[in-house]
């Protein structure tokens, strides 16, 4: 059985940016992460290609330039990442995650209302 692809911190930051700004080119992402994060264009390209090969991104060529977009909607991506975290890091137990939400997380009233509704459903 093939292991599910994992995602690192730099990959996650770039993936979040792409989700919020797609379709994007490597140049656009490199401009965003170059100065603040110290990533050069080739590093950004390598990260984006890794994300594409892992199935998180798709790319299309338009006017001779590759444009990258997320494969899944952001909500689906985040749900899958949380599921993976709970399964792999918490052994499938939701108790530590719920304890974190209760004790540590700074949830807004709308977020709390959403959680209550999800529990009711």
Biopython code that builds the backbone (N, CA, C, O; Angstrom):
import numpy as np
from Bio.PDB.StructureBuilder import StructureBuilder

atoms = [
    (1, "UNK", "N", (0.844, -1.185, 0.000)),
    (1, "UNK", "CA", (0.000, 0.000, 0.000)),
    (1, "UNK", "C", (0.891, 1.250, 0.000)),
    (1, "UNK", "O", (1.850, 1.328, 0.767)),
    (2, "UNK", "N", (0.582, 2.196, -0.834)),
    (2, "UNK", "CA", (1.360, 3.425, -0.964)),
    (2, "UNK", "C", (1.018, 4.403, 0.154)),
    (2, "UNK", "O", (-0.155, 4.644, 0.439)),
    (3, "UNK", "N", (2.048, 4.965, 0.788)),
    (3, "UNK", "CA", (1.840, 5.918, 1.879)),
    (3, "UNK", "C", (1.267, 7.218, 1.329)),
    (3, "UNK", "O", (1.560, 7.620, 0.203)),
    (4, "UNK", "N", (0.436, 7.873, 2.158)),
    (4, "UNK", "CA", (-0.105, 9.174, 1.774)),
    (4, "UNK", "C", (1.018, 10.201, 1.799)),
    (4, "UNK", "O", (1.877, 10.155, 2.680)),
    (5, "UNK", "N", (1.024, 11.124, 0.848)),
    (5, "UNK", "CA", (2.084, 12.131, 0.839)),
    (5, "UNK", "C", (1.948, 13.069, 2.033)),
    (5, "UNK", "O", (0.847, 13.484, 2.395)),
    (6, "UNK", "N", (3.081, 13.391, 2.630)),
    (6, "UNK", "CA", (3.086, 14.350, 3.728)),
    (6, "UNK", "C", (3.384, 15.736, 3.164)),
    (6, "UNK", "O", (3.764, 15.886, 2.003)),
    (7, "UNK", "N", (3.205, 16.724, 4.003)),
    (7, "UNK", "CA", (3.420, 18.093, 3.549)),
    (7, "UNK", "C", (4.203, 18.840, 4.622)),
    (7, "UNK", "O", (3.842, 18.817, 5.799)),
    (8, "UNK", "N", (5.276, 19.499, 4.205)),
    (8, "UNK", "CA", (6.126, 20.247, 5.124)),
    (8, "UNK", "C", (5.650, 21.677, 5.310)),
    (8, "UNK", "O", (4.701, 22.129, 4.669)),
    (9, "UNK", "N", (6.334, 22.376, 6.205)),
    (9, "UNK", "CA", (5.935, 23.745, 6.547)),
    (9, "UNK", "C", (6.015, 24.687, 5.345)),
    (9, "UNK", "O", (5.072, 25.435, 5.085)),
    (10, "UNK", "N", (7.138, 24.660, 4.605)),
    (10, "UNK", "CA", (7.278, 25.541, 3.431)),
    (10, "UNK", "C", (6.228, 25.193, 2.383)),
    (10, "UNK", "O", (5.644, 26.080, 1.759)),
    (11, "UNK", "N", (5.991, 23.893, 2.193)),
    (11, "UNK", "CA", (4.963, 23.467, 1.237)),
    (11, "UNK", "C", (3.596, 23.994, 1.660)),
    (11, "UNK", "O", (2.817, 24.459, 0.828)),
    (12, "UNK", "N", (3.312, 23.919, 2.951)),
    (12, "UNK", "CA", (2.007, 24.379, 3.448)),
    (12, "UNK", "C", (1.835, 25.878, 3.234)),
    (12, "UNK", "O", (0.764, 26.321, 2.820)),
    (13, "UNK", "N", (2.866, 26.657, 3.507)),
    (13, "UNK", "CA", (2.769, 28.107, 3.317)),
    (13, "UNK", "C", (2.519, 28.451, 1.854)),
    (13, "UNK", "O", (1.684, 29.299, 1.538)),
    (14, "UNK", "N", (3.239, 27.796, 0.978)),
    (14, "UNK", "CA", (3.061, 28.051, -0.454)),
    (14, "UNK", "C", (1.694, 27.575, -0.911)),
    (14, "UNK", "O", (1.039, 28.251, -1.704)),
    (15, "UNK", "N", (1.254, 26.429, -0.426)),
    (15, "UNK", "CA", (-0.067, 25.902, -0.791)),
    (15, "UNK", "C", (-1.180, 26.846, -0.342)),
    (15, "UNK", "O", (-2.133, 27.075, -1.087)),
    (16, "UNK", "N", (-1.070, 27.394, 0.862)),
    (16, "UNK", "CA", (-2.069, 28.364, 1.332)),
    (16, "UNK", "C", (-2.093, 29.593, 0.417)),
    (16, "UNK", "O", (-3.163, 30.085, 0.058)),
    (17, "UNK", "N", (-0.922, 30.078, 0.049)),
    (17, "UNK", "CA", (-0.865, 31.242, -0.844)),
    (17, "UNK", "C", (-1.534, 30.920, -2.177)),
    (17, "UNK", "O", (-2.316, 31.720, -2.690)),
    (18, "UNK", "N", (-1.231, 29.761, -2.733)),
    (18, "UNK", "CA", (-1.815, 29.380, -4.027)),
    (18, "UNK", "C", (-3.325, 29.244, -3.906)),
    (18, "UNK", "O", (-4.055, 29.652, -4.810)),
    (19, "UNK", "N", (-3.805, 28.678, -2.806)),
    (19, "UNK", "CA", (-5.254, 28.567, -2.604)),
    (19, "UNK", "C", (-5.925, 29.934, -2.608)),
    (19, "UNK", "O", (-7.043, 30.084, -3.101)),
    (20, "UNK", "N", (-5.245, 30.917, -2.061)),
    (20, "UNK", "CA", (-5.836, 32.250, -1.951)),
    (20, "UNK", "C", (-5.642, 33.123, -3.191)),
    (20, "UNK", "O", (-6.270, 34.177, -3.298)),
    (21, "UNK", "N", (-4.779, 32.704, -4.138)),
    (21, "UNK", "CA", (-4.454, 33.563, -5.272)),
    (21, "UNK", "C", (-4.455, 32.861, -6.629)),
    (21, "UNK", "O", (-3.952, 33.425, -7.602)),
    (22, "UNK", "N", (-4.995, 31.670, -6.723)),
    (22, "UNK", "CA", (-4.877, 30.891, -7.963)),
    (22, "UNK", "C", (-5.738, 31.441, -9.088)),
    (22, "UNK", "O", (-6.732, 32.120, -8.832)),
    (23, "UNK", "N", (-5.366, 31.155, -10.332)),
    (23, "UNK", "CA", (-4.151, 30.460, -10.756)),
    (23, "UNK", "C", (-2.949, 31.388, -10.651)),
    (23, "UNK", "O", (-3.058, 32.592, -10.884)),
    (24, "UNK", "N", (-1.790, 30.812, -10.294)),
    (24, "UNK", "CA", (-0.579, 31.606, -10.135)),
    (24, "UNK", "C", (0.585, 30.964, -10.874)),
    (24, "UNK", "O", (0.594, 29.763, -11.145)),
    (25, "UNK", "N", (1.550, 31.787, -11.186)),
    (25, "UNK", "CA", (2.778, 31.311, -11.812)),
    (25, "UNK", "C", (3.854, 31.161, -10.730)),
    (25, "UNK", "O", (3.716, 31.671, -9.618)),
    (26, "UNK", "N", (4.909, 30.460, -11.080)),
    (26, "UNK", "CA", (6.047, 30.329, -10.168)),
    (26, "UNK", "C", (6.593, 31.719, -9.837)),
    (26, "UNK", "O", (6.969, 31.989, -8.697)),
    (27, "UNK", "N", (6.633, 32.585, -10.830)),
    (27, "UNK", "CA", (7.154, 33.940, -10.617)),
    (27, "UNK", "C", (6.354, 34.677, -9.537)),
    (27, "UNK", "O", (6.937, 35.311, -8.657)),
    (28, "UNK", "N", (5.032, 34.595, -9.603)),
    (28, "UNK", "CA", (4.181, 35.265, -8.616)),
    (28, "UNK", "C", (4.471, 34.753, -7.214)),
    (28, "UNK", "O", (4.604, 35.533, -6.270)),
    (29, "UNK", "N", (4.567, 33.438, -7.087)),
    (29, "UNK", "CA", (4.825, 32.846, -5.768)),
    (29, "UNK", "C", (6.233, 33.215, -5.301)),
    (29, "UNK", "O", (6.434, 33.533, -4.129)),
    (30, "UNK", "N", (7.200, 33.175, -6.205)),
    (30, "UNK", "CA", (8.578, 33.525, -5.845)),
    (30, "UNK", "C", (8.675, 34.979, -5.391)),
    (30, "UNK", "O", (9.426, 35.289, -4.466)),
    (31, "UNK", "N", (7.929, 35.864, -6.028)),
    (31, "UNK", "CA", (7.939, 37.268, -5.610)),
    (31, "UNK", "C", (7.370, 37.413, -4.201)),
    (31, "UNK", "O", (7.848, 38.235, -3.419)),
    (32, "UNK", "N", (6.364, 36.627, -3.879)),
    (32, "UNK", "CA", (5.746, 36.672, -2.556)),
    (32, "UNK", "C", (6.688, 36.132, -1.480)),
    (32, "UNK", "O", (6.781, 36.699, -0.391)),
    (33, "UNK", "N", (7.376, 35.051, -1.783)),
    (33, "UNK", "CA", (8.181, 34.372, -0.771)),
    (33, "UNK", "C", (9.668, 34.697, -0.855)),
    (33, "UNK", "O", (10.437, 34.321, 0.029)),
    (34, "UNK", "N", (10.072, 35.387, -1.903)),
    (34, "UNK", "CA", (11.487, 35.683, -2.078)),
    (34, "UNK", "C", (12.068, 36.589, -1.013)),
    (34, "UNK", "O", (13.018, 36.216, -0.325)),
    (35, "UNK", "N", (11.510, 37.759, -0.876)),
    (35, "UNK", "CA", (12.073, 38.729, 0.058)),
    (35, "UNK", "C", (11.839, 38.333, 1.512)),
    (35, "UNK", "O", (12.778, 38.306, 2.307)),
    (36, "UNK", "N", (10.611, 38.030, 1.858)),
    (36, "UNK", "CA", (10.279, 37.742, 3.257)),
    (36, "UNK", "C", (10.817, 36.416, 3.760)),
    (36, "UNK", "O", (11.216, 36.317, 4.921)),
    (37, "UNK", "N", (10.837, 35.401, 2.922)),
    (37, "UNK", "CA", (11.234, 34.057, 3.350)),
    (37, "UNK", "C", (12.611, 33.657, 2.844)),
    (37, "UNK", "O", (13.157, 32.639, 3.268)),
    (38, "UNK", "N", (13.169, 34.442, 1.948)),
    (38, "UNK", "CA", (14.495, 34.130, 1.425)),
    (38, "UNK", "C", (14.524, 32.957, 0.458)),
    (38, "UNK", "O", (15.558, 32.309, 0.305)),
    (39, "UNK", "N", (13.408, 32.679, -0.192)),
    (39, "UNK", "CA", (13.358, 31.583, -1.154)),
    (39, "UNK", "C", (13.607, 32.105, -2.558)),
    (39, "UNK", "O", (12.973, 33.072, -2.980)),
    (40, "UNK", "N", (14.513, 31.484, -3.280)),
    (40, "UNK", "CA", (14.772, 31.871, -4.659)),
    (40, "UNK", "C", (13.787, 31.158, -5.577)),
    (40, "UNK", "O", (13.130, 30.197, -5.176)),
    (41, "UNK", "N", (13.696, 31.635, -6.801)),
    (41, "UNK", "CA", (12.721, 31.112, -7.757)),
    (41, "UNK", "C", (12.850, 29.594, -7.946)),
    (41, "UNK", "O", (11.839, 28.892, -8.000)),
    (42, "UNK", "N", (14.068, 29.090, -8.045)),
    (42, "UNK", "CA", (14.223, 27.645, -8.270)),
    (42, "UNK", "C", (13.726, 26.833, -7.077)),
    (42, "UNK", "O", (13.178, 25.746, -7.256)),
    (43, "UNK", "N", (13.911, 27.346, -5.872)),
    (43, "UNK", "CA", (13.396, 26.655, -4.689)),
    (43, "UNK", "C", (11.872, 26.629, -4.720)),
    (43, "UNK", "O", (11.259, 25.597, -4.448)),
    (44, "UNK", "N", (11.265, 27.759, -5.049)),
    (44, "UNK", "CA", (9.796, 27.831, -5.140)),
    (44, "UNK", "C", (9.298, 26.869, -6.209)),
    (44, "UNK", "O", (8.320, 26.154, -5.988)),
    (45, "UNK", "N", (9.955, 26.840, -7.361)),
    (45, "UNK", "CA", (9.584, 25.914, -8.423)),
    (45, "UNK", "C", (9.653, 24.476, -7.930)),
    (45, "UNK", "O", (8.733, 23.697, -8.180)),
    (46, "UNK", "N", (10.724, 24.111, -7.235)),
    (46, "UNK", "CA", (10.864, 22.748, -6.716)),
    (46, "UNK", "C", (9.750, 22.401, -5.733)),
    (46, "UNK", "O", (9.196, 21.302, -5.778)),
    (47, "UNK", "N", (9.425, 23.335, -4.849)),
    (47, "UNK", "CA", (8.350, 23.097, -3.877)),
    (47, "UNK", "C", (7.011, 22.926, -4.604)),
    (47, "UNK", "O", (6.243, 22.018, -4.285)),
    (48, "UNK", "N", (6.735, 23.797, -5.579)),
    (48, "UNK", "CA", (5.467, 23.712, -6.303)),
    (48, "UNK", "C", (5.372, 22.420, -7.103)),
    (48, "UNK", "O", (4.301, 21.819, -7.185)),
    (49, "UNK", "N", (6.466, 21.994, -7.683)),
    (49, "UNK", "CA", (6.459, 20.731, -8.427)),
    (49, "UNK", "C", (6.284, 19.535, -7.500)),
    (49, "UNK", "O", (5.613, 18.566, -7.854)),
    (50, "UNK", "N", (6.887, 19.599, -6.307)),
    (50, "UNK", "CA", (6.661, 18.536, -5.316)),
    (50, "UNK", "C", (5.184, 18.467, -4.940)),
    (50, "UNK", "O", (4.605, 17.385, -4.849)),
    (51, "UNK", "N", (4.584, 19.639, -4.723)),
    (51, "UNK", "CA", (3.158, 19.680, -4.382)),
    (51, "UNK", "C", (2.305, 19.125, -5.524)),
    (51, "UNK", "O", (1.299, 18.456, -5.287)),
    (52, "UNK", "N", (2.707, 19.404, -6.750)),
    (52, "UNK", "CA", (1.964, 18.867, -7.903)),
    (52, "UNK", "C", (2.109, 17.354, -7.965)),
    (52, "UNK", "O", (1.124, 16.646, -8.176)),
    (53, "UNK", "N", (3.316, 16.854, -7.785)),
    (53, "UNK", "CA", (3.539, 15.407, -7.837)),
    (53, "UNK", "C", (2.860, 14.678, -6.687)),
    (53, "UNK", "O", (2.488, 13.512, -6.823)),
    (54, "UNK", "N", (2.697, 15.357, -5.554)),
    (54, "UNK", "CA", (1.996, 14.768, -4.408)),
    (54, "UNK", "C", (0.479, 14.828, -4.582)),
    (54, "UNK", "O", (-0.262, 14.232, -3.800)),
    (55, "UNK", "N", (0.017, 15.546, -5.606)),
    (55, "UNK", "CA", (-1.412, 15.615, -5.882)),
    (55, "UNK", "C", (-2.137, 16.801, -5.275)),
    (55, "UNK", "O", (-3.366, 16.852, -5.303)),
    (56, "UNK", "N", (-1.397, 17.756, -4.728)),
    (56, "UNK", "CA", (-2.034, 18.920, -4.123)),
    (56, "UNK", "C", (-2.306, 20.036, -5.131)),
    (56, "UNK", "O", (-3.207, 20.851, -4.929)),
    (57, "UNK", "N", (-1.527, 20.075, -6.216)),
    (57, "UNK", "CA", (-1.670, 21.123, -7.230)),
    (57, "UNK", "C", (-1.863, 20.519, -8.610)),
    (57, "UNK", "O", (-1.480, 19.379, -8.871)),
    (58, "UNK", "N", (-2.466, 21.309, -9.485)),
    (58, "UNK", "CA", (-2.526, 20.997, -10.918)),
    (58, "UNK", "C", (-1.915, 22.188, -11.642)),
    (58, "UNK", "O", (-1.871, 23.299, -11.112)),
    (59, "UNK", "N", (-1.444, 21.942, -12.858)),
    (59, "UNK", "CA", (-0.903, 23.047, -13.638)),
    (59, "UNK", "C", (-1.425, 22.959, -15.058)),
    (59, "UNK", "O", (-1.637, 21.879, -15.607)),
    (60, "UNK", "N", (-1.624, 24.142, -15.634)),
    (60, "UNK", "CA", (-2.043, 24.265, -17.029)),
    (60, "UNK", "C", (-1.150, 25.293, -17.674)),
    (60, "UNK", "O", (-0.688, 26.238, -17.034)),
    (61, "UNK", "N", (-0.913, 25.090, -18.963)),
    (61, "UNK", "CA", (-0.101, 26.045, -19.694)),
    (61, "UNK", "C", (-1.029, 27.046, -20.385)),
    (61, "UNK", "O", (-1.973, 26.672, -21.080)),
    (62, "UNK", "N", (-0.734, 28.309, -20.176)),
    (62, "UNK", "CA", (-1.501, 29.388, -20.806)),
    (62, "UNK", "C", (-0.501, 30.402, -21.341)),
    (62, "UNK", "O", (0.313, 30.943, -20.593)),
    (63, "UNK", "N", (-0.570, 30.651, -22.638)),
    (63, "UNK", "CA", (0.350, 31.586, -23.298)),
    (63, "UNK", "C", (1.802, 31.210, -23.022)),
    (63, "UNK", "O", (2.653, 32.080, -22.839)),
    (64, "UNK", "N", (2.076, 29.906, -22.995)),
    (64, "UNK", "CA", (3.437, 29.425, -22.813)),
    (64, "UNK", "C", (3.955, 29.444, -21.389)),
    (64, "UNK", "O", (5.129, 29.158, -21.154)),
    (65, "UNK", "N", (3.095, 29.777, -20.434)),
    (65, "UNK", "CA", (3.506, 29.867, -19.023)),
    (65, "UNK", "C", (2.625, 28.921, -18.204)),
    (65, "UNK", "O", (1.404, 28.896, -18.362)),
    (66, "UNK", "N", (3.268, 28.146, -17.327)),
    (66, "UNK", "CA", (2.501, 27.261, -16.451)),
    (66, "UNK", "C", (1.831, 28.064, -15.339)),
    (66, "UNK", "O", (2.440, 28.921, -14.698)),
    (67, "UNK", "N", (0.555, 27.750, -15.139)),
    (67, "UNK", "CA", (-0.205, 28.339, -14.044)),
    (67, "UNK", "C", (-0.661, 27.206, -13.146)),
    (67, "UNK", "O", (-1.162, 26.182, -13.610)),
    (68, "UNK", "N", (-0.478, 27.411, -11.847)),
    (68, "UNK", "CA", (-0.785, 26.383, -10.859)),
    (68, "UNK", "C", (-2.054, 26.748, -10.099)),
    (68, "UNK", "O", (-2.309, 27.911, -9.785)),
    (69, "UNK", "N", (-2.844, 25.703, -9.813)),
    (69, "UNK", "CA", (-4.069, 25.854, -9.035)),
    (69, "UNK", "C", (-4.176, 24.664, -8.078)),
    (69, "UNK", "O", (-3.575, 23.617, -8.318)),
    (70, "UNK", "N", (-4.936, 24.825, -7.004)),
    (70, "UNK", "CA", (-5.128, 23.700, -6.088)),
    (70, "UNK", "C", (-5.971, 22.611, -6.745)),
    (70, "UNK", "O", (-6.858, 22.908, -7.545)),
    (71, "UNK", "N", (-5.702, 21.376, -6.415)),
    (71, "UNK", "CA", (-6.494, 20.261, -6.921)),
    (71, "UNK", "C", (-7.839, 20.185, -6.185)),
    (71, "UNK", "O", (-8.856, 19.833, -6.783)),
    (72, "UNK", "N", (-7.842, 20.511, -4.904)),
    (72, "UNK", "CA", (-9.051, 20.427, -4.085)),
    (72, "UNK", "C", (-9.421, 21.796, -3.537)),
    (72, "UNK", "O", (-8.550, 22.652, -3.378)),
    (73, "UNK", "N", (-10.695, 22.017, -3.246)),
    (73, "UNK", "CA", (-11.075, 23.239, -2.533)),
    (73, "UNK", "C", (-10.360, 23.287, -1.176)),
    (73, "UNK", "O", (-10.030, 22.245, -0.610)),
    (74, "UNK", "N", (-10.126, 24.477, -0.666)),
    (74, "UNK", "CA", (-9.375, 24.645, 0.575)),
    (74, "UNK", "C", (-9.998, 23.894, 1.743)),
    (74, "UNK", "O", (-9.275, 23.296, 2.540)),
    (75, "UNK", "N", (-11.319, 23.910, 1.863)),
    (75, "UNK", "CA", (-11.983, 23.216, 2.973)),
    (75, "UNK", "C", (-11.695, 21.715, 2.920)),
    (75, "UNK", "O", (-11.457, 21.097, 3.957)),
    (76, "UNK", "N", (-11.715, 21.129, 1.732)),
    (76, "UNK", "CA", (-11.422, 19.703, 1.587)),
    (76, "UNK", "C", (-9.968, 19.405, 1.929)),
    (76, "UNK", "O", (-9.673, 18.407, 2.586)),
    (77, "UNK", "N", (-9.063, 20.267, 1.485)),
    (77, "UNK", "CA", (-7.649, 20.098, 1.806)),
    (77, "UNK", "C", (-7.442, 20.112, 3.314)),
    (77, "UNK", "O", (-6.797, 19.218, 3.861)),
    (78, "UNK", "N", (-7.982, 21.117, 3.986)),
    (78, "UNK", "CA", (-7.782, 21.256, 5.426)),
    (78, "UNK", "C", (-8.405, 20.097, 6.184)),
    (78, "UNK", "O", (-7.822, 19.601, 7.149)),
    (79, "UNK", "N", (-9.573, 19.664, 5.763)),
    (79, "UNK", "CA", (-10.225, 18.519, 6.403)),
    (79, "UNK", "C", (-9.335, 17.279, 6.299)),
    (79, "UNK", "O", (-9.178, 16.536, 7.268)),
    (80, "UNK", "N", (-8.762, 17.063, 5.129)),
    (80, "UNK", "CA", (-7.884, 15.914, 4.928)),
    (80, "UNK", "C", (-6.619, 16.006, 5.761)),
    (80, "UNK", "O", (-6.163, 15.002, 6.309)),
    (81, "UNK", "N", (-6.045, 17.202, 5.864)),
    (81, "UNK", "CA", (-4.842, 17.380, 6.670)),
    (81, "UNK", "C", (-5.125, 17.162, 8.150)),
    (81, "UNK", "O", (-4.310, 16.566, 8.854)),
    (82, "UNK", "N", (-6.268, 17.637, 8.627)),
    (82, "UNK", "CA", (-6.636, 17.406, 10.025)),
    (82, "UNK", "C", (-6.866, 15.914, 10.260)),
    (82, "UNK", "O", (-6.429, 15.376, 11.277)),
    (83, "UNK", "N", (-7.545, 15.245, 9.335)),
    (83, "UNK", "CA", (-7.776, 13.801, 9.455)),
    (83, "UNK", "C", (-6.448, 13.055, 9.542)),
    (83, "UNK", "O", (-6.271, 12.167, 10.375)),
    (84, "UNK", "N", (-5.515, 13.436, 8.660)),
    (84, "UNK", "CA", (-4.195, 12.808, 8.653)),
    (84, "UNK", "C", (-3.464, 13.050, 9.977)),
    (84, "UNK", "O", (-2.834, 12.140, 10.515)),
    (85, "UNK", "N", (-3.551, 14.280, 10.501)),
    (85, "UNK", "CA", (-2.912, 14.608, 11.776)),
    (85, "UNK", "C", (-3.503, 13.772, 12.908)),
    (85, "UNK", "O", (-2.768, 13.204, 13.715)),
    (86, "UNK", "N", (-4.817, 13.699, 12.964)),
    (86, "UNK", "CA", (-5.466, 12.925, 14.022)),
    (86, "UNK", "C", (-5.079, 11.455, 13.909)),
    (86, "UNK", "O", (-4.759, 10.825, 14.917)),
    (87, "UNK", "N", (-5.103, 10.906, 12.712)),
    (87, "UNK", "CA", (-4.768, 9.495, 12.521)),
    (87, "UNK", "C", (-3.313, 9.209, 12.851)),
    (87, "UNK", "O", (-3.016, 8.267, 13.587)),
    (88, "UNK", "N", (-2.399, 10.020, 12.308)),
    (88, "UNK", "CA", (-0.978, 9.715, 12.446)),
    (88, "UNK", "C", (-0.376, 10.219, 13.755)),
    (88, "UNK", "O", (0.387, 9.498, 14.397)),
    (89, "UNK", "N", (-0.699, 11.410, 14.149)),
    (89, "UNK", "CA", (-0.068, 11.992, 15.337)),
    (89, "UNK", "C", (-0.795, 11.671, 16.631)),
    (89, "UNK", "O", (-0.176, 11.568, 17.690)),
    (90, "UNK", "N", (-2.099, 11.514, 16.544)),
    (90, "UNK", "CA", (-2.890, 11.274, 17.754)),
    (90, "UNK", "C", (-3.432, 9.849, 17.825)),
    (90, "UNK", "O", (-4.251, 9.537, 18.691)),
    (91, "UNK", "N", (-2.984, 8.992, 16.926)),
    (91, "UNK", "CA", (-3.421, 7.596, 16.943)),
    (91, "UNK", "C", (-4.911, 7.429, 16.725)),
    (91, "UNK", "O", (-5.495, 6.436, 17.157)),
    (92, "UNK", "N", (-5.531, 8.389, 16.059)),
    (92, "UNK", "CA", (-6.963, 8.309, 15.771)),
    (92, "UNK", "C", (-7.849, 8.832, 16.888)),
    (92, "UNK", "O", (-9.071, 8.860, 16.742)),
    (93, "UNK", "N", (-7.258, 9.245, 17.999)),
    (93, "UNK", "CA", (-8.043, 9.736, 19.135)),
    (93, "UNK", "C", (-8.309, 11.232, 18.999)),
    (93, "UNK", "O", (-7.386, 12.026, 18.814)),
    (94, "UNK", "N", (-9.567, 11.598, 19.092)),
    (94, "UNK", "CA", (-9.938, 13.014, 19.004)),
    (94, "UNK", "C", (-9.808, 13.743, 20.341)),
    (94, "UNK", "O", (-9.795, 14.974, 20.371)),
    (95, "UNK", "N", (-9.713, 13.005, 21.442)),
    (95, "UNK", "CA", (-9.671, 13.630, 22.770)),
    (95, "UNK", "C", (-8.592, 14.694, 22.911)),
    (95, "UNK", "O", (-8.896, 15.786, 23.392)),
    (96, "UNK", "N", (-7.328, 14.431, 22.512)),
    (96, "UNK", "CA", (-6.320, 15.494, 22.647)),
    (96, "UNK", "C", (-6.637, 16.715, 21.788)),
    (96, "UNK", "O", (-6.344, 17.847, 22.172)),
    (97, "UNK", "N", (-7.232, 16.479, 20.634)),
    (97, "UNK", "CA", (-7.588, 17.585, 19.748)),
    (97, "UNK", "C", (-8.702, 18.426, 20.365)),
    (97, "UNK", "O", (-8.642, 19.655, 20.337)),
    (98, "UNK", "N", (-9.705, 17.777, 20.914)),
    (98, "UNK", "CA", (-10.811, 18.495, 21.556)),
    (98, "UNK", "C", (-10.302, 19.237, 22.789)),
    (98, "UNK", "O", (-10.708, 20.370, 23.044)),
    (99, "UNK", "N", (-9.404, 18.594, 23.562)),
    (99, "UNK", "CA", (-8.826, 19.258, 24.737)),
    (99, "UNK", "C", (-8.076, 20.517, 24.319)),
    (99, "UNK", "O", (-8.148, 21.540, 25.000)),
    (100, "UNK", "N", (-7.366, 20.445, 23.218)),
    (100, "UNK", "CA", (-6.667, 21.625, 22.704)),
    (100, "UNK", "C", (-7.675, 22.734, 22.371)),
    (100, "UNK", "O", (-7.479, 23.892, 22.742)),
    (101, "UNK", "N", (-8.738, 22.372, 21.680)),
    (101, "UNK", "CA", (-9.743, 23.377, 21.316)),
    (101, "UNK", "C", (-10.342, 24.031, 22.553)),
    (101, "UNK", "O", (-10.576, 25.240, 22.566)),
    (102, "UNK", "N", (-10.592, 23.236, 23.596)),
    (102, "UNK", "CA", (-11.213, 23.757, 24.812)),
    (102, "UNK", "C", (-10.240, 24.616, 25.610)),
    (102, "UNK", "O", (-10.596, 25.696, 26.080)),
    (103, "UNK", "N", (-9.002, 24.127, 25.760)),
    (103, "UNK", "CA", (-8.062, 24.755, 26.683)),
    (103, "UNK", "C", (-7.141, 25.786, 26.048)),
    (103, "UNK", "O", (-6.767, 26.753, 26.712)),
    (104, "UNK", "N", (-6.770, 25.616, 24.806)),
    (104, "UNK", "CA", (-5.724, 26.444, 24.217)),
    (104, "UNK", "C", (-6.183, 27.357, 23.080)),
    (104, "UNK", "O", (-5.717, 28.491, 22.967)),
    (105, "UNK", "N", (-7.075, 26.876, 22.257)),
    (105, "UNK", "CA", (-7.458, 27.625, 21.060)),
    (105, "UNK", "C", (-8.235, 28.876, 21.435)),
    (105, "UNK", "O", (-9.020, 28.876, 22.383)),
    (106, "UNK", "N", (-8.013, 29.907, 20.700)),
    (106, "UNK", "CA", (-8.741, 31.172, 20.878)),
    (106, "UNK", "C", (-9.813, 31.238, 19.796)),
    (106, "UNK", "O", (-9.619, 31.841, 18.741)),
    (107, "UNK", "N", (-10.943, 30.606, 20.082)),
    (107, "UNK", "CA", (-12.020, 30.537, 19.094)),
    (107, "UNK", "C", (-12.911, 31.763, 19.198)),
    (107, "UNK", "O", (-13.204, 32.248, 20.291)),
    (108, "UNK", "N", (-13.335, 32.254, 18.043)),
    (108, "UNK", "CA", (-14.266, 33.373, 18.013)),
    (108, "UNK", "C", (-15.685, 32.833, 18.232)),
    (108, "UNK", "O", (-15.926, 31.630, 18.130)),
    (109, "UNK", "N", (-16.589, 33.719, 18.526)),
    (109, "UNK", "CA", (-17.984, 33.295, 18.710)),
    (109, "UNK", "C", (-18.545, 32.600, 17.463)),
    (109, "UNK", "O", (-19.197, 31.564, 17.593)),
    (110, "UNK", "N", (-18.310, 33.140, 16.255)),
    (110, "UNK", "CA", (-18.802, 32.433, 15.066)),
    (110, "UNK", "C", (-18.188, 31.029, 14.919)),
    (110, "UNK", "O", (-18.872, 30.092, 14.508)),
    (111, "UNK", "N", (-16.911, 30.891, 15.252)),
    (111, "UNK", "CA", (-16.278, 29.569, 15.180)),
    (111, "UNK", "C", (-16.914, 28.609, 16.188)),
    (111, "UNK", "O", (-17.170, 27.446, 15.875)),
    (112, "UNK", "N", (-17.166, 29.110, 17.397)),
    (112, "UNK", "CA", (-17.829, 28.279, 18.410)),
    (112, "UNK", "C", (-19.230, 27.871, 17.954)),
    (112, "UNK", "O", (-19.646, 26.727, 18.137)),
    (113, "UNK", "N", (-19.944, 28.815, 17.363)),
    (113, "UNK", "CA", (-21.285, 28.504, 16.860)),
    (113, "UNK", "C", (-21.217, 27.446, 15.764)),
    (113, "UNK", "O", (-22.043, 26.534, 15.732)),
    (114, "UNK", "N", (-20.240, 27.558, 14.867)),
    (114, "UNK", "CA", (-20.058, 26.555, 13.819)),
    (114, "UNK", "C", (-19.768, 25.181, 14.405)),
    (114, "UNK", "O", (-20.326, 24.179, 13.958)),
    (115, "UNK", "N", (-18.889, 25.135, 15.412)),
    (115, "UNK", "CA", (-18.558, 23.851, 16.054)),
    (115, "UNK", "C", (-19.786, 23.240, 16.721)),
    (115, "UNK", "O", (-20.026, 22.038, 16.606)),
    (116, "UNK", "N", (-20.562, 24.067, 17.416)),
    (116, "UNK", "CA", (-21.783, 23.564, 18.058)),
    (116, "UNK", "C", (-22.745, 22.975, 17.038)),
    (116, "UNK", "O", (-23.346, 21.924, 17.262)),
    (117, "UNK", "N", (-22.880, 23.668, 15.914)),
    (117, "UNK", "CA", (-23.768, 23.176, 14.860)),
    (117, "UNK", "C", (-23.261, 21.852, 14.291)),
    (117, "UNK", "O", (-24.049, 20.942, 14.032)),
    (118, "UNK", "N", (-21.961, 21.746, 14.098)),
    (118, "UNK", "CA", (-21.396, 20.487, 13.570)),
    (118, "UNK", "C", (-21.641, 19.331, 14.527)),
    (118, "UNK", "O", (-21.947, 18.219, 14.098)),
    (119, "UNK", "N", (-21.508, 19.595, 15.840)),
    (119, "UNK", "CA", (-21.752, 18.538, 16.826)),
    (119, "UNK", "C", (-23.220, 18.139, 16.805)),
    (119, "UNK", "O", (-23.538, 16.952, 16.884)),
    (120, "UNK", "N", (-24.117, 19.115, 16.700)),
    (120, "UNK", "CA", (-25.555, 18.810, 16.643)),
    (120, "UNK", "C", (-25.899, 17.985, 15.394)),
    (120, "UNK", "O", (-26.717, 17.067, 15.445)),
    (121, "UNK", "N", (-25.265, 18.331, 14.293)),
    (121, "UNK", "CA", (-25.547, 17.620, 13.037)),
    (121, "UNK", "C", (-24.998, 16.214, 13.084)),
    (121, "UNK", "O", (-25.138, 15.464, 12.119)),
]
sb = StructureBuilder()
sb.init_structure("model")
sb.init_model(0)
sb.init_chain("A")
sb.init_seg("    ")
for serial, (resi, resn, name, xyz) in enumerate(atoms, 1):
    if name == "N":
        sb.init_residue(resn, " ", resi, " ")
    sb.init_atom(name, np.array(xyz, "f"), 0.0, 1.0, " ", f" {name:<3s}", serial, name[0])
structure = sb.get_structure()
